[in-house]
Amino acid sequence: MKKTFPVSTEFIYQLFSLILIAIFVHAAYVGIIRPRADAILTQQAAMLEKDKTQTTQRSAYVLIRDYEQEACFILMFWALAIMAFKSVTTLRHRSLLHRDLIPLAEGMRILPEDTRELSRQMQALPPYERNGLLPRALLAGLQRFGSTRNVQDVADATRACCETEGERLESELSMIRYIAWAIPSIGFIGTVRGIGDALGQAYQAIEGDIFGVTRSLGVAFNSTLIALLISIVLMFMLHQLQLMQERYVLDTEAYCEENLTRHLHSQ
């Protein structure tokens, strides 16, 4: 079965997008986020040293400063880039639903002898259009009608083509689902790391210096908080993409029924 995009093209896109996103996010962390977060933490430590009852304000830079949050943002932007690629592909092929790929006047019928000419029209489309679901489903239906002269076989052929495409689109979302699962896991790793660091500094808290312990506990809670927030946003975007693809497949099946199957006549 032909793909909407060659596997190598999508793989190269995913690889280079991951590299570019990692570079830009890491540059933002090294140049902006971590220096500002460290300055804020240093200021808070000085304030607490002077007055133990002093309350500190939470800063967004401190919330996202650690390595776990950086990894979560890299994965989030990478997943969004993959979803943008698939969304553009779906929207481009969905635009074919607004075109009359089988031009027929009202009341005209398609006979088995007409399928060869109509099939050539499908095959004459540009490659990026010909490899879309709608032209492939129409071509499969026309070829089946030309060989069997059975209208029910045509309906079965177009439906099978749409079902296969739906399964393919579903399977190609597995990487995004893995990323959506990995982000909270990375957040929990930060939680374990932060709690471990806090336990390692327990002796300082006994001596009255609690800043190191609270900072490590901040790492634990901040990483989980950011990871869960990112996961919520990512899952929402994933469901929107899946809904778009499912509607595309169902609308394609309805198009084939309306513009092909009901016009067929075996005699």
DRENMAR-335702 format. One record per residue (C-alpha): residue number from 1; residue in three letters; x, y, z. Coordinates in Angstrom, 2 decimals. Layout:
N
[gugu NUM ALA [X Y Z]]
...
// end
This chain:
267
[gugu 1 MET [0.00 0.00 0.00]]
[gugu 2 LYS [1.32 3.41 -0.91]]
[gugu 3 LYS [2.09 5.86 1.84]]
[gugu 4 THR [1.00 9.45 2.05]]
[gugu 5 PHE [4.63 10.39 2.61]]
[gugu 6 PRO [7.63 8.12 2.08]]
[gugu 7 VAL [8.74 6.57 5.34]]
[gugu 8 SER [12.23 8.04 4.90]]
[gugu 9 THR [10.84 11.56 4.52]]
[gugu 10 GLU [8.82 11.40 7.73]]
[gugu 11 PHE [11.72 9.76 9.58]]
[gugu 12 ILE [14.13 12.48 8.45]]
[gugu 13 TYR [11.60 15.15 9.47]]
[gugu 14 GLN [11.21 13.62 12.92]]
[gugu 15 LEU [14.97 13.22 13.39]]
[gugu 16 PHE [15.90 16.75 12.36]]
[gugu 17 SER [13.00 18.29 14.26]]
[gugu 18 LEU [14.16 16.49 17.42]]
[gugu 19 ILE [17.73 17.74 16.93]]
[gugu 20 LEU [16.65 21.34 16.30]]
[gugu 21 ILE [14.19 21.36 19.20]]
[gugu 22 ALA [16.83 19.94 21.57]]
[gugu 23 ILE [19.32 22.61 20.47]]
[gugu 24 PHE [16.90 25.53 20.88]]
[gugu 25 VAL [15.45 24.34 24.20]]
[gugu 26 HIS [18.90 23.65 25.66]]
[gugu 27 ALA [20.13 27.05 24.47]]
[gugu 28 ALA [17.16 28.71 26.18]]
[gugu 29 TYR [17.92 26.85 29.39]]
[gugu 30 VAL [21.64 27.62 29.34]]
[gugu 31 GLY [21.28 31.24 28.29]]
[gugu 32 ILE [18.11 32.38 30.06]]
[gugu 33 ILE [16.25 30.00 32.34]]
[gugu 34 ARG [18.96 28.49 34.56]]
[gugu 35 PRO [20.96 31.74 35.09]]
[gugu 36 ARG [17.79 33.57 36.18]]
[gugu 37 ALA [16.63 30.67 38.34]]
[gugu 38 ASP [20.02 30.44 40.04]]
[gugu 39 ALA [19.99 34.18 40.71]]
[gugu 40 ILE [16.52 33.91 42.26]]
[gugu 41 LEU [17.55 30.94 44.42]]
[gugu 42 THR [20.70 32.76 45.57]]
[gugu 43 GLN [18.62 35.78 46.53]]
[gugu 44 GLN [16.14 33.60 48.41]]
[gugu 45 ALA [18.96 31.83 50.27]]
[gugu 46 ALA [20.40 35.18 51.37]]
[gugu 47 MET [16.98 36.35 52.57]]
[gugu 48 LEU [16.39 33.15 54.55]]
[gugu 49 GLU [19.83 33.40 56.14]]
[gugu 50 LYS [18.91 36.82 57.49]]
[gugu 51 ASP [15.35 35.96 58.51]]
[gugu 52 LYS [14.25 32.34 58.91]]
[gugu 53 THR [10.58 33.38 58.93]]
[gugu 54 GLN [10.86 35.06 55.54]]
[gugu 55 THR [8.50 33.66 52.91]]
[gugu 56 THR [9.70 33.24 49.33]]
[gugu 57 GLN [7.72 33.70 46.15]]
[gugu 58 ARG [7.63 30.88 43.59]]
[gugu 59 SER [9.15 31.81 40.27]]
[gugu 60 ALA [8.39 30.26 36.90]]
[gugu 61 TYR [12.12 30.08 36.20]]
[gugu 62 VAL [12.65 27.99 39.34]]
[gugu 63 LEU [9.71 25.76 38.47]]
[gugu 64 ILE [11.22 24.74 35.11]]
[gugu 65 ARG [14.97 25.00 35.78]]
[gugu 66 ASP [15.89 21.34 36.27]]
[gugu 67 TYR [16.99 18.74 33.74]]
[gugu 68 GLU [13.78 16.73 33.98]]
[gugu 69 GLN [11.69 19.74 32.99]]
[gugu 70 GLU [14.05 20.45 30.10]]
[gugu 71 ALA [13.65 16.89 28.84]]
[gugu 72 CYS [9.87 17.17 29.18]]
[gugu 73 PHE [9.77 20.37 27.11]]
[gugu 74 ILE [11.97 18.81 24.41]]
[gugu 75 LEU [9.65 15.81 24.15]]
[gugu 76 MET [6.56 18.04 24.19]]
[gugu 77 PHE [7.76 20.24 21.31]]
[gugu 78 TRP [8.88 17.15 19.40]]
[gugu 79 ALA [5.46 15.54 19.77]]
[gugu 80 LEU [3.81 18.79 18.67]]
[gugu 81 ALA [6.06 18.90 15.61]]
[gugu 82 ILE [5.07 15.34 14.68]]
[gugu 83 MET [1.39 16.17 15.18]]
[gugu 84 ALA [1.76 19.30 13.05]]
[gugu 85 PHE [3.22 17.17 10.24]]
[gugu 86 LYS [0.34 14.71 10.41]]
[gugu 87 SER [-2.25 17.49 10.68]]
[gugu 88 VAL [-0.95 19.24 7.58]]
[gugu 89 THR [-0.97 15.93 5.70]]
[gugu 90 THR [-4.55 15.19 6.76]]
[gugu 91 LEU [-5.80 18.69 5.91]]
[gugu 92 ARG [-4.12 18.60 2.50]]
[gugu 93 HIS [-5.75 15.31 1.58]]
[gugu 94 ARG [-9.03 16.29 3.17]]
[gugu 95 SER [-9.23 19.17 0.68]]
[gugu 96 LEU [-9.79 16.56 -2.04]]
[gugu 97 LEU [-13.22 15.89 -0.53]]
[gugu 98 HIS [-14.30 19.28 -1.86]]
[gugu 99 ARG [-13.34 18.37 -5.42]]
[gugu 100 ASP [-15.37 16.49 -7.98]]
[gugu 101 LEU [-12.92 13.73 -8.81]]
[gugu 102 ILE [-15.59 11.80 -10.73]]
[gugu 103 PRO [-17.42 14.45 -12.78]]
[gugu 104 LEU [-20.90 13.16 -13.57]]
[gugu 105 ALA [-24.04 14.99 -14.51]]
[gugu 106 GLU [-27.10 14.38 -12.35]]
[gugu 107 GLY [-28.78 11.12 -13.26]]
[gugu 108 MET [-25.81 9.68 -15.18]]
[gugu 109 ARG [-24.69 6.13 -14.46]]
[gugu 110 ILE [-21.27 4.51 -14.43]]
[gugu 111 LEU [-21.11 1.30 -16.44]]
[gugu 112 PRO [-18.32 -1.29 -16.16]]
[gugu 113 GLU [-17.02 -0.07 -19.53]]
[gugu 114 ASP [-16.50 3.42 -18.09]]
[gugu 115 THR [-14.25 2.33 -15.25]]
[gugu 116 ARG [-11.07 2.22 -17.34]]
[gugu 117 GLU [-11.33 5.87 -18.36]]
[gugu 118 LEU [-12.25 6.99 -14.84]]
[gugu 119 SER [-9.35 4.95 -13.41]]
[gugu 120 ARG [-6.96 6.71 -15.77]]
[gugu 121 GLN [-8.22 10.05 -14.44]]
[gugu 122 MET [-7.41 8.94 -10.90]]
[gugu 123 GLN [-3.96 7.76 -11.94]]
[gugu 124 ALA [-3.29 11.05 -13.76]]
[gugu 125 LEU [-3.50 13.05 -10.53]]
[gugu 126 PRO [-0.26 14.50 -9.12]]
[gugu 127 PRO [1.59 12.02 -6.87]]
[gugu 128 TYR [0.84 13.81 -3.58]]
[gugu 129 GLU [-2.87 13.75 -4.46]]
[gugu 130 ARG [-2.92 10.27 -5.99]]
[gugu 131 ASN [-1.47 8.77 -2.81]]
[gugu 132 GLY [-4.24 10.24 -0.67]]
[gugu 133 LEU [-6.98 8.06 0.77]]
[gugu 134 LEU [-9.82 9.34 -1.43]]
[gugu 135 PRO [-8.19 8.70 -4.84]]
[gugu 136 ARG [-6.97 5.29 -3.67]]
[gugu 137 ALA [-10.43 4.33 -2.42]]
[gugu 138 LEU [-12.10 5.52 -5.64]]
[gugu 139 LEU [-9.53 3.71 -7.77]]
[gugu 140 ALA [-10.00 0.49 -5.79]]
[gugu 141 GLY [-13.77 0.74 -6.22]]
[gugu 142 LEU [-13.55 1.41 -9.96]]
[gugu 143 GLN [-11.14 -1.45 -10.54]]
[gugu 144 ARG [-13.31 -3.81 -8.51]]
[gugu 145 PHE [-16.41 -2.79 -10.46]]
[gugu 146 GLY [-14.62 -3.24 -13.77]]
[gugu 147 SER [-13.60 -6.77 -12.87]]
[gugu 148 THR [-16.67 -8.06 -11.00]]
[gugu 149 ARG [-19.54 -5.79 -12.21]]
[gugu 150 ASN [-20.94 -6.08 -8.69]]
[gugu 151 VAL [-21.96 -2.93 -6.82]]
[gugu 152 GLN [-21.72 -4.60 -3.40]]
[gugu 153 ASP [-18.12 -5.58 -4.12]]
[gugu 154 VAL [-17.35 -1.93 -4.84]]
[gugu 155 ALA [-18.82 -0.86 -1.51]]
[gugu 156 ASP [-16.79 -3.55 0.25]]
[gugu 157 ALA [-13.61 -2.48 -1.54]]
[gugu 158 THR [-13.92 1.21 -0.64]]
[gugu 159 ARG [-14.88 0.37 2.94]]
[gugu 160 ALA [-11.91 -1.97 3.30]]
[gugu 161 CYS [-9.59 0.71 1.93]]
[gugu 162 CYS [-10.92 3.24 4.44]]
[gugu 163 GLU [-10.68 0.80 7.34]]
[gugu 164 THR [-7.10 -0.07 6.44]]
[gugu 165 GLU [-6.19 3.61 6.28]]
[gugu 166 GLY [-7.82 4.21 9.65]]
[gugu 167 GLU [-5.77 1.42 11.20]]
[gugu 168 ARG [-2.59 2.78 9.62]]
[gugu 169 LEU [-3.24 6.28 10.94]]
[gugu 170 GLU [-3.98 4.83 14.37]]
[gugu 171 SER [-0.74 2.84 14.42]]
[gugu 172 GLU [1.31 5.87 13.38]]
[gugu 173 LEU [0.21 7.69 16.53]]
[gugu 174 SER [2.10 5.16 18.68]]
[gugu 175 MET [5.21 7.36 18.92]]
[gugu 176 ILE [3.16 10.32 20.17]]
[gugu 177 ARG [1.44 8.09 22.72]]
[gugu 178 TYR [4.82 6.86 23.90]]
[gugu 179 ILE [6.02 10.44 24.37]]
[gugu 180 ALA [2.83 11.30 26.27]]
[gugu 181 TRP [3.58 8.33 28.56]]
[gugu 182 ALA [7.29 9.12 28.89]]
[gugu 183 ILE [6.82 12.74 30.04]]
[gugu 184 PRO [5.10 11.90 33.40]]
[gugu 185 SER [7.67 9.14 33.90]]
[gugu 186 ILE [10.49 11.66 33.55]]
[gugu 187 GLY [8.67 13.88 36.04]]
[gugu 188 PHE [8.57 11.01 38.53]]
[gugu 189 ILE [12.31 10.47 38.00]]
[gugu 190 GLY [12.80 14.08 39.05]]
[gugu 191 THR [10.64 13.40 42.10]]
[gugu 192 VAL [12.80 10.46 43.14]]
[gugu 193 ARG [15.99 12.44 42.52]]
[gugu 194 GLY [14.76 15.42 44.51]]
[gugu 195 ILE [13.63 13.33 47.47]]
[gugu 196 GLY [16.94 11.46 47.44]]
[gugu 197 ASP [18.88 14.74 47.51]]
[gugu 198 ALA [16.67 16.04 50.32]]
[gugu 199 LEU [17.32 12.92 52.42]]
[gugu 200 GLY [21.04 13.33 51.78]]
[gugu 201 GLN [20.89 16.83 53.28]]
[gugu 202 ALA [18.80 15.90 56.31]]
[gugu 203 TYR [21.74 16.60 58.64]]
[gugu 204 GLN [21.74 20.25 57.51]]
[gugu 205 ALA [18.06 20.55 58.43]]
[gugu 206 ILE [18.87 19.17 61.89]]
[gugu 207 GLU [21.48 21.88 62.28]]
[gugu 208 GLY [18.91 24.52 61.31]]
[gugu 209 ASP [19.80 25.07 57.62]]
[gugu 210 ILE [16.68 23.94 55.78]]
[gugu 211 PHE [17.27 25.75 52.49]]
[gugu 212 GLY [19.10 22.83 50.85]]
[gugu 213 VAL [16.35 20.39 51.85]]
[gugu 214 THR [13.55 22.67 50.65]]
[gugu 215 ARG [15.40 23.26 47.38]]
[gugu 216 SER [15.71 19.52 46.76]]
[gugu 217 LEU [12.07 18.98 47.64]]
[gugu 218 GLY [11.25 21.77 45.21]]
[gugu 219 VAL [13.01 19.78 42.50]]
[gugu 220 ALA [10.85 16.77 43.36]]
[gugu 221 PHE [7.52 18.56 43.28]]
[gugu 222 ASN [8.30 20.96 40.43]]
[gugu 223 SER [9.34 18.20 38.03]]
[gugu 224 THR [6.14 16.27 38.68]]
[gugu 225 LEU [3.98 19.38 38.38]]
[gugu 226 ILE [5.46 20.47 35.04]]
[gugu 227 ALA [5.41 16.93 33.63]]
[gugu 228 LEU [1.74 16.42 34.48]]
[gugu 229 LEU [0.75 19.81 33.04]]
[gugu 230 ILE [2.60 19.07 29.81]]
[gugu 231 SER [1.02 15.61 29.62]]
[gugu 232 ILE [-2.47 17.10 29.96]]
[gugu 233 VAL [-1.85 19.54 27.09]]
[gugu 234 LEU [-0.24 16.88 24.93]]
[gugu 235 MET [-3.04 14.36 25.39]]
[gugu 236 PHE [-5.61 17.01 24.49]]
[gugu 237 MET [-3.75 17.80 21.25]]
[gugu 238 LEU [-3.39 14.08 20.51]]
[gugu 239 HIS [-7.13 13.48 20.87]]
[gugu 240 GLN [-7.84 16.43 18.57]]
[gugu 241 LEU [-5.51 14.98 15.93]]
[gugu 242 GLN [-7.07 11.54 16.27]]
[gugu 243 LEU [-10.55 13.04 15.94]]
[gugu 244 MET [-9.49 14.89 12.79]]
[gugu 245 GLN [-8.13 11.71 11.23]]
[gugu 246 GLU [-11.18 9.63 12.14]]
[gugu 247 ARG [-13.51 12.22 10.63]]
[gugu 248 TYR [-11.36 12.29 7.51]]
[gugu 249 VAL [-11.67 8.52 7.07]]
[gugu 250 LEU [-15.44 8.54 7.72]]
[gugu 251 ASP [-16.02 11.47 5.36]]
[gugu 252 THR [-13.99 9.70 2.67]]
[gugu 253 GLU [-16.15 6.60 3.01]]
[gugu 254 ALA [-19.28 8.76 2.75]]
[gugu 255 TYR [-17.85 10.53 -0.33]]
[gugu 256 CYS [-17.28 7.19 -2.06]]
[gugu 257 GLU [-20.84 6.13 -1.32]]
[gugu 258 GLU [-22.33 9.42 -2.50]]
[gugu 259 ASN [-20.19 10.04 -5.59]]
[gugu 260 LEU [-19.31 6.54 -6.77]]
[gugu 261 THR [-21.37 3.64 -5.43]]
[gugu 262 ARG [-24.80 5.14 -5.97]]
[gugu 263 HIS [-23.97 5.97 -9.61]]
[gugu 264 LEU [-22.89 2.45 -10.55]]
[gugu 265 HIS [-25.03 0.37 -12.87]]
[gugu 266 SER [-24.02 -3.12 -13.89]]
[gugu 267 GLN [-26.04 -3.22 -17.11]]
// end
